[in-house]
Amino acid sequence: MSALAGWLERRQVAIYLAGIGVGVVVGLLLPGVHGLTVAIDPALALLLYATFLGVPFLAIGRAVVDARFLATVLVMLAQAVLLPGYLLVMVGPSAAQAVDVGPFARAFVVLIVLPLVVAAATQTLGDRAVRYARRIETAAPTAMVPLVSLTLAVVVASQIRVVSDELGALLGLVPLYLAFAVVMVALVRVLPRWGRPAEALDDDVRLRPISRAGTWRPRPARPLRAATPGPRPPGLRSPRGRWRLRG
């Protein structure tokens, strides 16, 4: 990791808050800024492209025999299969039937498939000594924090007026999120005891699920990165001889 990437990561919370603040100010002061909605998908696609660059695609073939990799794929497929059931429970049968599948399919292609394919192509070209591809791979870790901040600014600026108009309804969701936080923390404290004694786990390992469950950032590539063998990809560290996710 470069010195600039380390500096940005140490200050990422402040940078994200600055992005949100800029989005709030711009969204409230400039009347026509709702047009930034068209920039949300490109910003997210660019962010996910940088994220997928951390997956060592050239080692995917060896990863297929890894149980962790297969478990990740099965969990993703299970989530996709269970999604209609979630909709029925959360919004009811009539609303679920009215859901248009088109935007979901488009989002999947634009935000998952396209960044994934381009990232894999970038790594393939980089492996063949194509200079610009290697430069992109090298710059990706440094660009992550600015890209997240940019995405936050774009989303907040384009949606802040809608949110402010529905603030009363949104405040009603606060108890639900608080209840989720309480249940999540309780489970994080109880579940590790089933696998091994809690005292055998350091604080970072025991508390990491809380950070994961409460983090908004999209991380579809992290399980793949953790389960894929090969050289250390950006965004991973290896203390005590074991790969561990960071951030």
N, C-alpha and C positions, 0 to 999 in steps of 0.2 A: 504494500500500500504506500502511495506517495505521501509526502509531508502535507500537501494540500488536502488530500482525501482524509487524512487523520484529523487535520484541523477542522474540516467541515463536519466530520462525524462527531467530534467532541462538542460541537456547538449546534448540533442538528435541531434540538428542541427550540432554541432561540430562532433559528432560521425558519423553521416551520411556522412558529408563531408570527414571525414577521411576514411570511407569505399569506397567512390567514388575515393579518391586519391590513395588508395592502389590498387583499380581495374585498374586505368589508368596506374600506374607505372608497375604493374605486366603484364598487357596486352600488353604494348609497349615493355617491356624489355625481356619477355620470349616468344620465337617464337611459342612454342607448346601449349600455354595456351588457344587457342581457343577450345581445348577439354573440357574446363570447361562448355561448353554449356550444357552438359549432367547433370550438377549439378544445372541448373537453376530451373527446375521443382521441384526437391526435396526441394530446399531452399524455393521456393514459397509455396509449400505444407505445410512445417513446419511452415512458417510464418502464413499462413491462419488457420492452426490447432490451434495455440496459439490465434489467433483472435477469432475463433469460440468458444473457451473455455469461452469467455465472454458472450455468449448467454445462459441464463438460460433455457435449453431445458426442464427441468422438469416442467416449467410453461407455455410451449407453448400452452397446451390445454386451459388454461384460457385466453391466449392472442388472440385466434381466434376471440373472441367476441369484441376485441378492434379494433375500426375503423382504428387506426394508423397502426396496424399490417396488417390488410387486405389491406390497401392502399399500404403498402410496397410490399406485394406479387403481387398486381395488376400492380404496376409500373415495377417490375422485369419481369413479364410475357409480359407486353407491350413492354419492351425493346427487349426481345427475338423475339417477333413477328415482330417488326419494323426493326430488323437487316438486313434482305434481302433488304428492301427498302433503308436503309442507304448505303449498298454496291452498289446498282444500281446508286444512286446519286453520290457517291464518286469515284467509279472506272469505272463506265460505264457498260452496259449490257454484253459485251463480256468478260471483266475481271471478272465480278461477276459470270458468268457461269463457269469460269475456276477455281473458288475457290474450294478447296478440303475440304469437310465437316469433313473428318476424324480427322485432327489435332484439330479442334474446339471441336469435341465430346470428344476426348481424354483429352484435357485440362480441359473440364468441369468435367469429371469424376475424374481426378487426382488432380485438384486444387480446386474443389468445393465439389463434392459429397464425396470423400474419407476423406478429412479433417473434413467435417461436421459430417460424421458418426462416425469417431474416437473420435471427441470432445464430441459428445452426449454419446458415450459409456463410455468415461472417466468420465463424470459427473454422469452417472448412477452408475458406480462402486464406485465413491467417495461418493455418497449418501448412498451406502450400506457399508460404512466404510472400503472400501479397501484402505489400507494405501498409496500405491504408487500412486493411482489415485488422492488422495487428495493432495499429494505432488506436482504432476504435475500441478494441478489447482492452487495451491499456488504460484508456480514458474513462471507461464505463464506471469503475468504482468511484472515481472523483466526481462524476456527473450525477450520481444517485441522489445526494442530498439536494442539490439545486433543482433537479427534476421533480422531486417530491414537493419542494416549496413552490415551484412554478405551477404544478398541478393543483395544489391547494388554492393558490391565488386565483387561478382560472375558474375552478369550481365554485369557490365562495363568491367571487365577483359576479358570476352569471346567475347564481341562485339566491343571493342574500335577500333580494326583494321578495321573492316567493316565500322564503323562510320567515321573514319579518311579518308578512301578511298572515301567516299561519302559526305564529308564535304560541298562541293560546293552546292550540291543539297539540303542538309539539311538546309543550311543557307537561302535558298529561302523560307523556311517555317516560318522563324522568324516573318515577317510581319503578317502572319495569326495568330500566337499565340499572338502577341501584340494586334491585333484587337479584339481577343477573350477576352483578359484581360480588354480592354477598355469597351466593351459591357457588360461584366460581372459586372464590378464595377458600371456602370450606372444603370443596372437592380437592383443590390443590394440596391442602394440608393433610387430607385423609388418604387419598389414593396412593401416594408414594409408599405408605407404610405396608401396602399389600405386596409390593414387589421386593423391597429390601428395607431394613431398618432406616428410619429417618435420619438417625445420627450418622449413617454411612454416606449420606448425600451432603455435599457442601451447599451453602446458602444459594449460590448462583444456580445450581441445578434444581433445587427445590422451588425457587421463586421464578424460574424462567417461564413455566406455564402461565403464570399470572401476566407476565409481560406479553406473551404470545396472544393470549385470549383478549387482552385489552388493547392491542395494537391495531390501528386502522389500516396500516400500510398493506398493500397487496403483496402476498408472498407465495404465489403459486409455485415458484421455482425452488423454494428452499428445501422441501422434502426431497426433491429430485437431486439437488446438489448434495445433500447429506448422504443419500443412498448410492451415489455414483462413485465408483472407484477412480483412481487416477490422481494426477497432480492437483494440488490445492487450488480450487477456483477462487476468484475474488469474493470477499464477504464471509469467508470461513477462517477460523483459526484453529490451532491444534495444540491446546495445552495438555500436558500430562500424556502426550502421545495419542490422543484421541481427537477426531474431528468433532468440533462443536459449532453450532450456529451462533452467529453474533448479531446483535442489533435487536 
